[in-house]
Structure formats: C-alpha cells, structure tokens
Amino acid sequence: MFTVPHFKHLLFVLTLCAAVCAAAAGPVKLYLPDAPPLTFHDYEGGNGMVGDVVLAAAARSGRLTEIIAEPWLRAQ
C-alpha cells in the first residue's frame, strides 16, 4: 500500500538536496606537494604529469579548482 510522505520527511529531503547543491558549488581544493615530475608548483610548462591530468579532468567536469601548495614533508 502506498502512503503519502509526511511534510517533515519531504522538508528534510529538500533541505538535504539544497545542502548538497550548495556544497558542490565551491571550488575543489587540490593539495599538491612539490614532487617532480608528478607535480610542480612554480613551473611555467605546467603542473607536472599528475597535476596536469587532474586539472584537465576538473576543467572538463566544469569544477573550479584551488591549488594549495604543500611542502613535501607535510604531504608525506
């Protein structure tokens, strides 16, 4: 038998959907260590093999990215 959902349940689902949409709107934070040749921080030719692939995938999905440079020891 089909029951009509309560207003509280419907309100909860709508609030959850709004929270997920709001969280997805922010930029993706990429914590990249300076680990040549995989990732570079200050290199005019790109961000390294892995860094370039990750940034290209994020651009194709339409997401904004924020690169956060981490020291090698902290990234380990």
N, C-alpha and C positions, 0 to 999 in steps of 0.2 A: 504494500500500500504506500502511495506517495504522500509525504507530509510536507506541508508548507514550512520553509525555514523561518525561524524566529527572526525578528528585527535585529536582535543583538548579534546573531550569527552573521547576518548579512552586513551589518555595520563593521564587524570585526574583519571580515574578508575584504571589504572595501578599504579599510584603514591599512591592512596589510599590503594590499596592492599599491596603495599610494606610497607607502614607506619603501617598498622595493623599487618603484619607479624613481623616487627621489634619490635613493642611494646609487642607482645606476647612472644618474646624470652627472656625477662628479668625475673628475679625471682619475685615471688609473695611475697609481704611484708605482714606479719601477725603481727598485733599489738595485743599482748596478755597481759592482765593485770594479776597480781598475785592474782588470785581469787580461792583458793582451795575450793572444789575439782574439779572445772571445768577446770582451767588452773593453771599450776605451771611454775615457772621459773627455779629454781635450785633444781631439784629433780631427783635422779638417776633412779627412777622407770618409768619415762615417763613425759609427759607434761599435765597430767590431762585428765579427760574424754573427754571434748570437744577438747582440744588441740591434743590428740592422733587421734581422728577421722578426724579432719581437715588435719593433716599431712599425714595420711594414704590415704585420698582422693586425696591430691595433688600428692603424690607419684604414685598412680595408674594412674593419668592423665599424668604423665611424666613431671610435672612442678617442677621447683626448688623453694624452699621457703627460705625466710629470716625472722627469728623470731626477732621481735623488742619488747623488754620488756618495758612495760609501767607501771607506778605506778597506784595504784588502784584509787586514786582521779582523775588523769588525764584521765583514761579510762572511768570514770563515766561522 
